[in-house]
Amino acid sequence: MNRRAPERFEFCLLTTKGAIHFESYRSWAPHGVDRFFNLLGAGYYDDTRIHRAVADRWAQFGIHGDPEVSEVWQDRTIPDDPPGVGNERGTLAFAFAVPDGRTTQVFINLRDNRQNLDAEPFVPIARIIGGLSAIDEIFTGYGETAGGGIRGGNQTPILEGGNEFLDENFPLLDQILAAVIIAKD
């Protein structure tokens, strides 16, 4: 599952708030784009929860709903990509806890976060080209309490319990119903 991504491709996140269309350029972040492209092709992000949504900051997802699948990916890291495109509103980037530690979790910038995130290797891998209004509708009422970020170290219940844990304890979380590649150059 290490296929090289096309130089440009489009994908769609079908969410409980509507469809969000993205375009991705491999030149922005080759390691990140390759990983994301392969995860999309494998259906990894289908039926996942947007477990960390902080109003006017970001919306994070990428912990698989099945704990056994999440466990397989926890240690499959990729190297950091050099900085490039900034973390502007509507861009998608990998989350990470340590250098060269990106795995599967990504976030959508709900605002321009360049000032806070560009100094670290939060390198965008895609940007929204349609459905931007859907990200403004994502439920943010739980903030950090549904597991928080990777660095916070509070994701163990999600990793061990998957969608079952999130649905029981945080029933208002929005979902990625399906994530599909829709065009490749």
C-alpha positions as CSV (number, residue, x, y, z in Angstrom):
1,M,0.0,0.0,0.0
2,N,2.8,2.4,-0.9
3,R,1.7,3.6,-4.3
4,R,2.9,6.9,-5.5
5,A,0.0,9.4,-5.7
6,P,-0.7,11.2,-8.9
7,E,0.7,14.7,-9.2
8,R,-2.8,16.0,-8.7
9,F,-6.0,14.4,-7.7
10,E,-9.4,15.3,-6.3
11,F,-11.3,13.6,-3.6
12,C,-14.5,14.1,-1.7
13,L,-15.4,13.6,2.0
14,L,-19.1,12.7,2.2
15,T,-19.9,14.0,5.7
16,T,-23.0,14.2,7.8
17,K,-22.9,18.0,7.0
18,G,-22.6,17.5,3.3
19,A,-19.9,16.8,0.6
20,I,-16.6,18.5,0.8
21,H,-14.4,18.5,-2.3
22,F,-10.6,18.8,-2.2
23,E,-7.7,18.9,-4.6
24,S,-4.3,17.6,-3.7
25,Y,-0.9,18.3,-5.2
26,R,1.9,15.8,-4.6
27,S,4.4,18.6,-4.9
28,W,3.1,20.2,-1.7
29,A,4.0,17.3,0.5
30,P,5.1,14.1,-1.3
31,H,5.2,11.8,1.8
32,G,1.9,13.1,3.2
33,V,0.1,13.1,-0.1
34,D,1.3,9.5,-1.0
35,R,0.1,8.3,2.4
36,F,-3.3,10.0,2.2
37,F,-3.9,8.8,-1.3
38,N,-3.2,5.2,-0.3
39,L,-5.5,5.5,2.8
40,L,-8.2,6.9,0.6
41,G,-7.9,4.1,-1.9
42,A,-8.1,1.5,0.9
43,G,-11.3,3.1,2.3
44,Y,-9.5,3.9,5.6
45,Y,-11.5,7.1,6.3
46,D,-14.9,5.7,5.6
47,D,-17.2,5.6,8.6
48,T,-14.9,7.6,10.8
49,R,-15.8,10.3,13.3
50,I,-14.6,13.9,13.3
51,H,-13.4,13.4,16.9
52,R,-11.7,16.7,17.5
53,A,-13.4,19.8,16.3
54,V,-12.5,23.1,17.9
55,A,-14.6,26.1,16.9
56,D,-12.8,28.5,14.5
57,R,-9.6,26.4,14.7
58,W,-9.7,22.9,13.1
59,A,-11.6,19.7,12.6
60,Q,-9.6,16.5,13.1
61,F,-10.3,12.9,12.0
62,G,-8.4,9.8,11.1
63,I,-8.7,7.3,13.9
64,H,-10.4,4.3,12.2
65,G,-13.7,3.1,13.7
66,D,-12.3,-0.4,14.2
67,P,-9.7,-0.6,16.9
68,E,-7.9,-3.5,15.3
69,V,-7.4,-1.4,12.1
70,S,-6.2,1.6,14.1
71,E,-3.7,-0.5,16.0
72,V,-2.1,-1.7,12.7
73,W,-1.5,2.0,11.7
74,Q,-0.3,3.5,15.0
75,D,3.4,2.8,14.4
76,R,3.4,3.2,10.6
77,T,4.9,6.7,10.5
78,I,6.0,8.8,7.5
79,P,8.8,11.4,7.4
80,D,7.9,15.1,7.7
81,D,7.6,17.0,4.5
82,P,9.3,20.4,4.1
83,P,7.2,23.5,4.6
84,G,5.3,24.7,1.6
85,V,1.7,25.8,1.3
86,G,0.5,27.5,4.5
87,N,-2.3,26.4,6.8
88,E,-5.0,28.6,5.4
89,R,-8.7,28.2,5.9
90,G,-9.9,25.1,4.1
91,T,-6.5,23.3,3.9
92,L,-6.0,19.7,5.1
93,A,-2.8,18.6,6.9
94,F,-1.5,15.7,8.9
95,A,-1.6,15.9,12.7
96,F,1.5,14.5,14.6
97,A,2.9,14.3,18.1
98,V,6.7,14.0,17.3
99,P,8.9,14.8,14.3
100,D,8.6,12.2,11.5
101,G,5.6,10.8,13.4
102,R,2.6,11.3,11.0
103,T,0.4,8.2,10.6
104,T,-3.3,8.6,9.7
105,Q,-4.8,11.6,11.6
106,V,-5.5,14.8,9.6
107,F,-7.3,18.1,10.2
108,I,-9.1,20.7,8.2
109,N,-8.1,24.3,9.1
110,L,-11.4,26.1,9.9
111,R,-9.6,29.4,9.8
112,D,-6.3,30.8,8.7
113,N,-3.8,29.0,11.1
114,R,-0.6,30.0,9.3
115,Q,0.7,32.1,12.3
116,N,0.3,29.2,14.7
117,L,1.0,26.1,12.6
118,D,3.4,27.0,9.8
119,A,6.4,27.1,12.2
120,E,6.0,23.3,12.7
121,P,5.8,20.7,10.0
122,F,2.0,20.8,9.7
123,V,2.3,20.8,5.9
124,P,-1.0,20.9,4.0
125,I,-1.7,18.1,1.6
126,A,-4.9,19.4,0.1
127,R,-7.3,22.3,-0.1
128,I,-11.1,22.6,-0.3
129,I,-12.4,23.5,-3.8
130,G,-16.1,22.9,-3.0
131,G,-18.3,22.5,0.0
132,L,-16.5,25.0,2.2
133,S,-19.7,25.9,4.0
134,A,-20.0,22.3,5.2
135,I,-17.0,22.6,7.5
136,D,-18.6,25.6,9.2
137,E,-21.5,23.3,10.2
138,I,-19.3,20.6,11.8
139,F,-20.3,20.1,15.4
140,T,-17.7,21.7,17.7
141,G,-19.5,21.4,21.0
142,Y,-17.2,18.8,22.5
143,G,-14.0,20.6,21.6
144,E,-11.0,18.7,23.0
145,T,-13.1,16.5,25.3
146,A,-13.7,13.7,22.8
147,G,-10.0,12.7,22.8
148,G,-8.2,15.9,21.9
149,G,-5.1,16.0,19.9
150,I,-2.3,13.4,19.5
151,R,0.0,15.5,21.7
152,G,-2.5,15.6,24.5
153,G,-2.2,11.8,25.1
154,N,-5.9,11.3,25.7
155,Q,-6.8,9.3,22.6
156,T,-6.4,5.8,24.1
157,P,-10.2,5.4,24.7
158,I,-10.8,6.1,21.0
159,L,-8.0,3.9,19.8
160,E,-9.3,1.0,22.0
161,G,-13.0,1.6,21.6
162,G,-13.3,3.0,18.1
163,N,-16.7,4.2,16.8
164,E,-18.5,2.3,19.5
165,F,-16.8,4.4,22.2
166,L,-17.3,7.7,20.4
167,D,-20.9,7.0,19.5
168,E,-21.8,6.0,23.1
169,N,-19.9,8.9,24.7
170,F,-20.0,11.7,22.1
171,P,-23.2,11.0,20.0
172,L,-23.2,14.4,18.3
173,L,-19.9,14.0,16.5
174,D,-20.1,14.5,12.8
175,Q,-18.9,11.6,10.6
176,I,-17.0,11.0,7.4
177,L,-19.5,8.6,5.8
178,A,-17.2,7.9,2.8
179,A,-14.0,9.4,1.4
180,V,-13.5,8.8,-2.3
181,I,-11.0,9.7,-5.0
182,I,-13.0,11.4,-7.8
183,A,-10.4,12.5,-10.3
184,K,-6.8,11.9,-11.1
185,D,-4.4,13.7,-13.4
